[in-house]
Amino acid sequence: GAHAVLEYQLFYRRRYAEAAFASCQGVRLPATGGYAIATMCGRYGAQLCTAQRWLDFQGDKNNGLAPLQIDFQLLPNGSEPG
């Protein structure tokens, strides 16, 4: 039979996730002047968005963009998965 990946877990160190989020947080859309992150954080919008909420929205298969469910796990800095 055919096999397919329907969901997977992705492990990031918290420091990496926070830095990636911070690099996007202040970006504005030229057309509207609003923050790009507002469209990338689902119901939380720009003001309540956090690194975890940002990643959760990106990995949500119901957001109309993600091809499959991605469960982002943020690890304490200095730790390893498993």
Beta strands, then each sheet from edge to edge (+ up, - down):
strand 1: 7-13
strand 2: 69-75
sheet 1: 1+ 2+
end
